[in-house]
Amino acid sequence: MAETPTIVDVKSDYKIFQSFSDGHITERINDAIAKAQHDQISDDALARGIISWTRHLLYTDWFMNYGGV
């Protein structure tokens, strides 16, 4: 597997992700890795896919924390 994206890679400059703990983000990165492995994403797209899915999961967490429907 290609190098695993870091917490910094995931947070980037997205303000809504800054308040998540490193532990929470690591948990979501691990969820995204499992999804990417299950979906057999190619090595050239793997890091980007992990980052994107992690951000999706964090956004969902953020949305649900603020009264999402």
C-alpha positions in Angstrom: 0.0 0.0 0.0 1.1 3.6 -0.7 2.1 5.8 2.2 -0.9 6.4 4.5 -2.1 10.0 4.6 -1.5 11.9 7.8 -3.8 13.9 10.1 -2.3 17.1 8.6 -3.1 15.9 5.1 -6.7 15.3 6.1 -7.1 18.6 8.1 -5.4 20.7 5.5 -6.9 24.2 5.7 -10.5 23.0 6.3 -11.8 25.0 9.3 -14.4 22.5 10.2 -11.8 19.7 10.7 -9.5 21.7 13.0 -11.5 21.0 16.2 -11.5 17.2 15.7 -9.0 15.3 18.0 -6.1 13.5 16.4 -7.6 10.3 17.8 -10.9 10.9 16.0 -9.2 11.7 12.7 -7.0 8.6 13.0 -10.1 6.5 13.6 -11.7 7.9 10.4 -8.4 7.5 8.4 -8.5 3.8 9.5 -12.1 3.5 8.4 -11.2 5.0 5.0 -8.2 2.7 4.6 -10.5 -0.3 5.2 -13.0 1.0 2.6 -10.2 1.6 0.1 -8.9 -1.9 0.5 -12.3 -3.4 0.2 -13.0 -1.4 -2.9 -9.6 -2.3 -4.3 -8.6 1.3 -5.2 -5.5 1.3 -7.4 -2.2 2.4 -5.8 -2.0 5.6 -7.9 -5.4 6.8 -6.5 -5.1 5.3 -3.0 -3.8 8.2 -1.0 -6.3 10.6 -2.6 -9.2 8.2 -2.1 -8.3 7.8 1.6 -8.1 11.5 2.2 -11.4 12.1 0.4 -13.3 9.4 2.2 -11.8 10.5 5.6 -13.0 14.0 4.9 -16.4 12.7 4.0 -16.7 10.8 7.2 -15.5 13.7 9.3 -18.0 16.0 7.5 -20.7 13.6 8.3 -19.6 13.6 12.0 -19.5 17.4 12.0 -22.9 17.7 10.4 -24.5 15.3 12.8 -22.9 17.1 15.8 -24.7 20.3 14.7 -28.2 19.0 14.4 -28.0 17.5 10.9 -31.1 15.8 9.7 
